[in-house]
């Protein structure tokens, strides 16, 4: 009950901020380049140990109840002279598709606006392996260009991304596709890490509100994957 009350309170606060008119930040041009080595190094270690992995009840809920689990954290770090906001988000869910199927469907980036209204625009450049995204949450718009890389290791599949231009410049992330239940089901896990002197979104949006939005988008993405997989099986 306390958790539900806290979630409702934060949602109300975010709505008040939005209705009050939050200024839209100016996009910043970036010059960073993503490499598989840097992305792998950034995402290895304890950041990849999903919070659900040591909680059998969560894994059971993911398997039996098809629950999608999400957790985010924002910390003020750095020195007094150079403070930073450190933002992290993790999430995972199980999809009724093989890793190959889920991996392939996830890379059909042009269809993202069909999946959720939070994706206003998605433009994929196969030549440059870059994805432009315009996203909206509670009326607040972010635009960014991501460098994308993929990797296949035995039965697991990975997508690495790094924001090279726009909001959240320098943000790095990883989508991991791991087989479950003899490969008939795939666990899709998201890991995002970002450090910045100042976040481009209000802090009220970076906690429970963002978790709720991420869970909603993940549910729609799973439905999209499973529908595409079913359609492919019938054809």
C-alpha positions in Angstrom: 0.0 0.0 0.0 2.9 2.4 0.9 4.5 1.6 -2.5 1.3 2.3 -4.4 0.8 5.6 -2.5 4.4 6.6 -3.2 4.0 5.8 -6.9 0.8 7.8 -7.1 2.4 10.8 -5.3 5.3 10.9 -7.7 3.0 10.6 -10.8 1.0 13.5 -9.5 4.1 15.5 -8.9 5.3 14.8 -12.5 1.9 15.8 -13.9 2.1 19.1 -12.0 5.5 19.8 -13.4 4.3 19.0 -16.9 1.2 21.2 -16.6 3.3 24.0 -15.2 5.3 24.0 -18.4 8.8 22.4 -18.3 11.2 24.1 -20.8 12.5 21.8 -23.5 16.2 21.5 -23.3 18.4 22.3 -26.3 20.0 19.4 -28.1 23.8 19.2 -28.0 25.9 18.0 -30.8 28.2 15.0 -29.9 31.4 13.7 -31.4 31.6 10.4 -29.6 31.9 7.2 -31.5 30.7 3.8 -30.2 33.0 0.8 -30.5 32.1 -2.8 -29.4 35.1 -2.8 -27.1 34.1 0.4 -25.3 30.5 -0.6 -25.1 31.4 -4.0 -23.8 33.8 -2.5 -21.2 31.2 0.0 -20.1 28.5 -2.6 -19.6 30.4 -5.5 -18.0 30.8 -6.2 -14.3 28.3 -5.6 -11.6 26.1 -3.4 -13.8 25.2 -6.5 -15.8 24.1 -8.4 -12.7 20.4 -7.6 -13.0 18.8 -6.8 -9.7 16.3 -9.6 -10.3 18.9 -12.3 -10.6 19.3 -12.7 -6.8 15.6 -12.6 -6.2 14.0 -16.0 -6.9 10.5 -14.5 -6.4 11.0 -12.0 -9.2 12.3 -14.6 -11.6 9.3 -16.8 -10.8 7.0 -13.8 -11.4 8.7 -13.2 -14.7 8.3 -16.8 -15.7 4.8 -17.6 -14.3 3.0 -14.2 -14.3 4.9 -12.6 -17.2 5.9 -9.8 -15.0 8.2 -7.1 -16.4 10.6 -5.8 -13.7 12.1 -2.4 -13.8 14.3 -0.4 -11.4 16.0 3.0 -11.8 18.3 5.0 -9.7 19.7 8.6 -9.7 22.6 9.5 -7.5 24.5 12.8 -7.1 28.1 11.9 -7.3 31.5 13.5 -8.1 33.3 16.2 -6.1 31.9 19.4 -4.8 33.7 21.2 -7.6 32.5 18.8 -10.3 29.2 17.2 -9.2 27.5 14.7 -11.5 24.1 13.0 -11.8 24.6 9.3 -12.2 21.5 7.7 -13.7 20.9 3.9 -14.1 18.0 1.8 -15.2 17.6 -1.9 -15.5 14.7 -4.0 -16.6 13.8 -7.5 -17.9 11.0 -9.6 -19.1 10.4 -13.0 -20.8 9.2 -13.2 -24.4 7.6 -16.2 -26.1 10.1 -16.2 -29.0 13.6 -17.6 -29.6 16.6 -15.2 -29.1 17.1 -15.1 -32.9 13.5 -14.1 -33.4 13.4 -11.5 -30.6 16.8 -10.1 -31.7 15.7 -9.7 -35.3 12.3 -8.1 -34.5 14.0 -5.7 -32.0 16.2 -4.3 -34.8 13.2 -3.2 -36.9 13.6 0.3 -35.6 11.4 2.0 -38.1 8.3 0.4 -36.5 9.0 1.8 -33.0 6.3 4.5 -33.4 3.8 1.8 -34.1 4.6 0.1 -30.9 4.2 3.0 -28.4 3.1 6.7 -28.5 6.3 7.5 -26.5 8.3 7.0 -29.8 7.4 10.1 -31.8 9.9 9.5 -34.6 12.4 6.8 -35.4 14.8 7.1 -38.4 17.3 4.3 -39.0 20.4 4.7 -41.1 21.7 1.2 -42.0 24.7 2.7 -43.8 25.9 4.5 -40.6 24.3 2.1 -38.1 22.7 5.1 -36.4 19.2 5.6 -35.1 17.6 9.0 -34.6 14.8 8.9 -31.9 12.3 11.6 -30.8 10.6 10.5 -27.6 7.9 12.0 -25.4 6.9 11.4 -21.9 4.2 13.5 -20.1 4.7 16.2 -22.7 8.4 16.4 -22.4 10.3 15.7 -25.6 13.9 14.3 -26.0 15.7 13.9 -29.2 18.9 11.9 -29.7 21.0 10.1 -32.2 22.3 6.6 -31.2 25.2 4.6 -32.6 24.1 1.0 -32.6 26.1 -2.2 -32.6 25.1 -5.9 -32.4 26.9 -9.0 -31.3 26.1 -12.7 -31.3 27.8 -15.0 -28.8 26.7 -18.7 -29.0 23.0 -18.7 -28.1 23.0 -15.1 -26.7 22.4 -11.9 -28.7 23.3 -8.3 -27.7 22.5 -4.8 -28.9 24.8 -2.0 -27.7 23.9 1.7 -28.1 25.5 5.0 -27.2 24.0 8.5 -27.6 26.3 10.4 -29.8 24.2 13.5 -30.4 21.3 15.3 -28.6 19.9 14.8 -25.1 21.5 12.3 -22.8 24.8 12.7 -24.7 27.2 9.9 -23.8 24.5 7.6 -22.4 25.4 3.9 -23.0 23.2 0.9 -22.9 22.8 -2.8 -23.7 19.9 -5.0 -24.6 20.7 -8.7 -23.9 18.7 -11.6 -25.4 19.2 -14.9 -23.4 17.4 -18.2 -24.1 15.1 -19.6 -21.4 13.0 -22.8 -21.3 15.0 -24.7 -24.0 15.3 -21.6 -26.2 11.5 -21.3 -26.7 11.4 -18.2 -24.5 13.9 -15.3 -24.4 14.8 -13.1 -21.5 15.2 -9.6 -22.8 17.2 -7.4 -20.4 18.0 -3.7 -20.6 20.9 -2.0 -18.9 21.4 1.8 -19.2 24.1 3.9 -17.5 24.6 7.7 -17.8 26.7 10.3 -16.0 26.2 14.0 -16.6 26.7 17.3 -14.8 23.0 17.8 -15.1 20.2 15.6 -16.3 18.2 16.9 -19.3 14.9 15.8 -17.6 13.4 16.8 -14.3 14.5 14.4 -11.5 10.8 13.7 -10.8 10.6 11.9 -14.1 13.7 9.8 -13.6 12.4 7.6 -10.8 9.0 5.8 -10.3 7.5 7.7 -13.3 10.2 6.5 -15.7 9.9 3.0 -14.3 6.2 3.0 -15.0 6.7 4.3 -18.6 9.5 1.8 -19.3 7.3 -1.1 -18.1 4.4 0.1 -20.3 6.7 0.3 -23.3 8.2 -3.1 -22.6 4.8 -4.7 -22.4 3.9 -3.3 -25.8 7.2 -4.3 -27.3 6.7 -7.9 -26.0 3.2 -8.0 -27.5 4.7 -6.7 -30.8 7.4 -9.4 -30.8 5.0 -12.2 -30.0 2.5 -11.1 -32.6 5.3 -10.8 -35.3 6.6 -14.2 -34.3 3.0 -15.8 -34.5 2.5 -14.2 -37.9 5.8 -15.5 -39.2 4.9 -19.0 -38.0 1.6 -18.9 -39.9 3.1 -17.8 -43.2 
